[in-house]
């Protein structure tokens, strides 16, 4: 008896969802400023890299090397600045293109595994309409490059495992190397968790040695990843100790780790990553859970296929949550590497036991949310954590080019970015710096701050939100 044809959401619906989501995100990139702290911080590092021509070590400030992450995220935004000038679109668009690369990989795997172009489009549209994926893909962050690297290795592994060409074996190792350049050994750990657990049952590991080109692949991995680490340590000694031991051991096992040179640890209750996962996978997480419940009721599991594809996807999806369940320092964006597998799992579960096609229209929540979110930021319906407006006002002051620019007490990263590095931080302990100041200066401070700068004549030039710009000149004694 011939198996009935699988019912899928219409190709028109899926393509509309995919194209509308990607188009809206692309158009949104220039409509709101880089915001503190993450985007502005990484955007400023890329701007400094572009300005100084130092493509080896990302810089936290002009004289302060940033050892917290490898340079791939700064290379991306710096390349954008090279092509489009220094602006929000240029900073973000390379990251969105990398996110589109992830969508392309998921399309390819869905198409090849299910032997159906429609299933490939189905997979791609699910991923593109995952709210957190499309938002983070258009942000200046490290997670998109990490997600691409892991997706490249995992997709390539499955393709190589199923004898779809030798090139996939090499791409597996290239993905590992890119992971080392995007976020370091974390990429290797996440991939290892997924594959080691999957390879154990049914003695799959015995096939591993003939599946991948270990010799040439390992050489590729070393040639792509190791040189930067060696050069970075040579340029700024101490990098390897901080990055490998601090960022990958102490940050992981020490809740509230105090060794962070560049900010504060993100202390959370252990296990919070699972809450982040449910939110990050919206609007599809309820469908995954419901399909899982249906399988349990039917005394079936997610596998239901002799090739192990279901468990491969499940372990790929779960690996970040398994790892970060034991960490006290996490962010919601740590779930991002799980999202490509989640999209494929939604399609795989539908292939096993289809749901009503109308349910997948829930994906249109994402483009609607994008319109609302970007409109709120662009038209100032919500307060933005960015100094773009006050820095624009400062640039319009006639004395801006000839005067210093200070922030009293704390200088946000967005102030440094939008002032092209001119904004400097000054302490509220005026005696530590004011007697040494001879040049006229602008200073940004809270509206509630009524600091008196002795021997200086200061006038308020502008008030924007909760901050004021003062222009101060040395008083002339009579």
N, C-alpha and C positions, 0 to 999 in steps of 0.2 A: 504493500500500500504506500502510495507516495505521501511524503510528509507535507502538510499544508504550508503554504508560503507564510513566512513571518510577517505579521502586521507591524508596520512602522509608522511613526509620525510622517506626514507628507514631506517630500523633499522641499517643497516651497516654504513650508513652515520652518524647517530646520535651517535652510539657507538664509531666510529672512532673519532668524534669530542670530545666526552666526555673523552675517554681514552688518546688521544693525548694531550689534554690540561692539564689534571691532571699529566700525566707523565712528560711533559716538565717542568711544574712548580716544581714538586718534584726534578727533576734533577738539576734545576737551583739554588736551595737553597744555595749550597755551592760555587757557582761560582762568587760571588761578595761580597764585604765587607758590614758590617753594616754601614749605612750612616747617617750623621747628617741631621736634628737634631733628628727626632722622633725615628727611629730605634736604633740608637746608644745610645740615652738617655734611652730608655726602656730596651735595651739589657744590659746596664751597671747596671741598677737597679736590673735586674735579676741576673747578675753576683755577685753583692754585696750580694744579698739575699742568693745565693748559697754558697758564701765564708763564710759569717758570721753565717749562720744557723738561721737568723732572718726571719721566715716565716710569721710574723704578719704584720709588717710595711715596705712597700717598701721604700728604702732609695735613696734620690736624690744624696747624697754623704755619706761617712761613718758616719758623725755625723749630717746629715740633713735629717729628715723624709720627705717623699713625701706624701702630703695630697691631691694631685690633683685627684687621681683615686683609686678605690679599687684594691685589689691585684691579681685578677685572671690572668691578663696578665703576671705578674711577676712569679706567680706560674707555668704557662705553660712553659715559657722559662727556669726557674730554674729546672723544672723537666727534660727538654731536656738536660740541662747541666749535671744533675745527671746521665742520661743514656748514653750520647754520648761525654761527655767532653765539654770544653768551646770552641765553634767554631760556625761559622755562621749557619751551618746545624742544630745544636742542638738548637740554639736560635729560628729558624724559623719553624722547622718541627711540633712542637705541634700546632702552629697556623694554619698551613695548614691542619692538621688532623681535627681541629675544623671546618675549612671551608668545608672539605669533609663531616663532620657531617651535616652541613647545606644542602649540596647537597643531602645527604641521606634522610633528612626530606622532601625535596621538591619532590624527587622521590616518597616517600611513599604517600604523599598527592595527587600527580598527578595520581598515580596508583590507589589509593582507590577511589578518587572522580570520575574519568572517567571510573573506572572499566576496566582498560587496562594497562598492563605492558608497552606497547609501548608509551602510553601517559606519564607514569612515567619517562621513559628514555628520552622522548622528553623534559620534564620539566627540568630534571637534566642536560641535555646537553646545554640547553639554559642558565641556570645559570652558569655552569662551563665555558662557552665561553663568558660570560660578562666580558669585559676586566678588569674593575676596581675590580670586585669581585675576580677574580683569582689572580690578582697582590696583592691586599691587604690581601688576605687569606694567602699568603706566606710571610707576613711581620710581624715584631715584633711591634704590635700595639694593642690598646684596642678594635678596632672596630669589629674584627672577633668574639671575644667572645660575645660582645653585640649582634651582628647579630644572632649568634647561639641561644642565650637566647630568643630573641624576636621570632625567627622562631619556637623554641620549644613550646613557649606559644601559638602562633597563630595557628600552625598546630594542637597542642593538643586541642585547643578550638574547632576548626572545627570538629575534629574527635569525641570529646565528644558531641558536638552539634548534630551530626548525629548518635549517639548511637553505636560507634564502640569499646566500651569497657571502663570499669571504669578506667583503668590505665591511659587513656588519661587525665582524669580530674585531677589526681595527678600530671601528667607531666606538666600540665598547671602551677601549682603553683611552681613546681621545676624550670621551666623556669623563672618565676618571680624572684625567689630567686637568680638564677645564674645571672640574669640581675643586681640585686643589688650588686653582687660581681664583676661584670665586668665593670659597669660604673655608678652604683648608681641609684637613683630615675628616671633618664632619661628613663630607660627601662620601668618603670611603666607608665610614662607619654605617651610614644609612643604607647604602647599597649592600654592604656585607650582611646587615641584619636581614634584609629581604631575601637575599639569595641563599645564605647559609641555611636558614630555616626551610626554605623551599626545596633545596637540593637534598636534604637529609632523607625524607620519605622515599620509599621504593628504590633506594640506592641510585638516585638520579646523579649523585656526585660522580659516579663512575664515568659518566658521559662527559663531564665537565672538561676533562683534560684534552679531549679531541674536538671540543666545540669551539674553543677560543685559541687564537694564535699567540700563545703565551710568550714566546721568544721575541718576535717582532713587536707584539703589542706592548710588552713590558718596556722595550726600548723606546717606543713611541711615548709612552707615559712619562718616562724619565726625561726624555729630550724636551718635552713640552713643559713639564712642571718644575723640575729641579733647578734649572738655571736661574729662574727668578728668585727662588728662596736663597740660593747662594749669593747672588749679587745683592739682594736686600740686606742680608746679614753683613756683608762686606761694607755696604754703604752706611748702615746704621747698626753697629754691633749691639747685641742684646735683643734683637728682634726675635730670634728663634726661641729663646728662653721664655720671653713674655708670651709669644703667640702659641707655642706648642704646649708649654706647661700651664701658663696662666689661663689662656682662653679655652683650652681644651681639657684641662684637668681640674684646676681650682674652680673655674666658673661653673663647671658641671656639678661638682660634688660639694662645694661650699655655698650654702644658702646665704645670700646677702654678701657675697664675696666683695671684699673691700680693696682688692688689688687693681681694680679697673682704673687705668690712667686717664680715661677719656669721658667718664660719666659716672653714673651710678648703676649698680646691679638691679635687675628687674626681679625683685624677690616676689615669688608667688607660692601659694600652697601647692605642694607636690600633687600631681594629678590634674591640675588646672588645664593642662594641654588638651584633655578630652573635651572639656567645655569649649575651648577655642576651636577644636576640630569640628564640632557640631555646627558652630556659628560660621566657620570659614567655608564649610561645604554647602551652605545654603545657596539656592533653594532646594538642593538635591539631597541633603542629608536625611530628611524624613522619608524620601522614596527608598533610599538604601536601607534604612532601618525597617521599613514596612516590608520590603522584599525579603529581607533576612527573616523577619517574623513569619512570613508566608512559607519560606523554605523549612523553618523549624516545624511549623504545623503539619507540613507534608512529609515530615521525617526525612528531609533532604538537606543537603548542605550547599554551600556556595560553589562547590567544585563541579559536580554534575558533568564533567567532561574528562575524558581519559588523558588528555594532554597536560592537565594541571593548570590551565590558564586562569581559572577562577581563583585558586589559592595563590598563584603568582601575583595577581592584581591585589588580592586582599593583603598579602604580606608587604607589598610595595606601599599600599595605602597606610598600613598600620605602623610601619617602621618609625616614622617621626614621633608618633604618640608613645610607642614602646620605649624609645630612647629617652624622651623628655619627661616621661612620667616620674623619673628619678631625679629630675633637675629642679632646683629651686629658683633658677634664673631663666625665665622664658618670656617670649613675646608671642602674640597671636600669629605673627607672620611665619613662625617656625613650622606651621602646618602646611605651608605652601607646597613643599615637595610631594605631599600626599595627594594633591588635587588632580594631577593627570591620571593617576591610578583610579581615583574616585570616579572620574568621568567614564573611563573604560569599564569600571565595575557596574555603573548604572546601565550601560549598554549591554554588558554581559548578562546581567540579571534579567533585563528585558528579553534578551534572546532566549533565556531559559524558560521564563514564565512571564509573558507580556502583560503589561498593565494597559489600561485604557489610554489610547493615544492622546486624548484631550488633556491628560494630566501633565504632559510635557509642555503645554502652553504656559505653565508656571515659570518657565525660563524667561518669559518676557517681563517678569518682575525686574530683571537685571537692567535692561536698557531703560526702563522707566525710572529705576532708582538712580541710574547714572545721570539722567536728565535732571532729576530733583537735586541730587548732591552737587553737581557741577554748577547748576543755576544758583543754589544757595551760596556757594563759595564765590562765584563770579559777581553776583549782585549784592554781596555783603548781607545776606539774610541771616547769616550766622557769623559769630566772631572768629576771625582767622588768627592762627598763631604765626604771624609773619610780620616782619618789619618793612615790607615792600613800600607801603604808603608813606611812612615817615621818612624812609630813605629817599623816596622820590621828592618829597618836600625839601629835604636837606640839599639835594642836588640843585634845586631851583634857587637856593640862596646865593646872592652875588659873591659872598666871601668863601663859598664852599671849597673851591680849588686851592685857596691860599691858607686855609685854616686846618687845624687838627679836628678830629671827630672822636668823641669819647662817649662811652656808656657808663653811667654811674652804677657801680656795684656789679651788674651782670650784663654782658653783651650777648644777645641771642645769635645763633649761627646765621639766621637770615639777615641780620644787620651786617655781618661781615660779608655775606654774599652780595647783597644789594648795594653795598658801598664799595664793591670791588676791593675788599681787603683793608679799606682805610679805617673802619671803625675799630677802636681799641677799648679795652676794659679798664676802668679806673676804680680804685677802692674808695669807699666812703670815708676812709682815714685820709683826709685831705693832706695832712702833714707828710704823708709818704710820697706824694707826687706834685702837689700844687706849687711848692716853693721852687721846684726845678722847671716848671713850665714857663716859657717865655713867649711862645707863639700864641696868637689868638686861637680860640677853639670853640667848637660847638659841643654841647653835651646834652645827651638824652637821659631824662630821668622821669621818675613817676610824678604824676600830677600832685600826689600827696607829699612829695619830697620838697622841703623848703630850705635845702642846703644853701648856706651863704659862702661864697667863694671870696675870701678876704683879699683885698687889694686888686680885685677884678670887678669890672663893671659888666653885668650880665643883663641881657634883655631877652624876654620870651619871644621867640619868633613864630612858634606854631604849637598848637595842641591837637594831637590826633589820638583819639581813644583815651587810654589811661596814661599817655605819655606826653611830655613836653620837650620841645627843642629850645635850648637857650644858646645865645651867642655871647661869648665872653671876651672882653678885651682888657688888657692890662691898664689899670688906672694910672693916669699921669700925675705925679706929685706936683704940688704947687709950691 
